[in-house]
Amino acid sequence: MANMKKIAVIGGTGAQGMPVPLLRADDIVSVLTRSPETSDAKHLAALPNVNLLQGAQDNQQELHNAFRGVYGAWINIDGAYEIARSERVQHYVWASIEYAMEAASFDEENCHCDHMECKGRVGKFILAQGSFMWANPALSRVKLPMVALCDIGVYNLWIFDNPAESAGIDLQVMTDNVSFGGIARTLTKTTGEVTVHRILPFEAYAPLAEPYPGASVNWVLGLCP
């Protein structure tokens, strides 16, 4: 027990964070959750050396409680960096996603990926179709770097086990390069639902992706002064 490290996990009952508490049995993992009675929370609580701490990621005092006395923290849905620093957390891991605009040197003409805001709109668009369809400007040869959720835990295990190599780095990982056509074929194969990818010109796609006045996509199309 003396050599065990205590790790706080924020977002541990979500899809991206769920694999993290499964890393190993020789650390103590404390998972912040709003609802300890959910099936996901109970699944985690049944694991060796995993305990639940009821609280919300947008409550500063509850984040202080979660970070107090821990060695490391894995953060998915809220940065809370200043709070972790004030509680003397030694090892802070932020679960990010690819910053596509930066990777494209902020070339708005050829790269537009307002990911966090567009998720809901894309979901509603798909559900409105008679079948599942991805409609976007991605050509068939274009592939997206994607990571399997179950792989996230493996990479985070490496981070916690190798602080000298991992400290301060922006670890960008992927499981495979996948095209939208490949995604559609896989979904059809696994669910039996008709799934297609339709290639739209960017000028036709943009108003569907952001159908509201003042949308940032209007700057790309030259519709704003």
C-alpha angles and dihedrals in degrees: 000000000000092000096045117115121217113225124190115211121199113196092017095144093053128091096261097038100042095086093055099074088049092066101102146330098235097073128066110239121197114194121199111217135166092213117037090178097065118109092246092051092048090049090056094043090057092060121097114270094001120124132177126232114196113226146099129263091228094056109091096200092051090051089052088053091049094050098041112113097359127128098212142012133207111202125193112156105023129034098212088169096150092051091050090050092050090053090051096244105179101199121037121184119189114198101216136169130228113288095223097183092053092047087055092051089251092294099163092179093065103022127051118158113152087171104170095048097040097054094083094044092049090049092053091046093053093047090051092061127089086235135014110282136171109205115184143119095267110125119223091256092055114101129190124220105237135175127213111237091231089060094059092078092053094055092046090051088057090049094053093043095048108043094156092058098034103042112115097000127127099226109207112190138174138182098202145342107250132185123216088244089056091049090052093049092048093050091049091050096047101039104025089230120134105254128176141170116224119196111222126186109252091244089059095040099048098066089050093049095050108019099173136092115269094020113162090237088070088070089058091050092047093242095127124071 
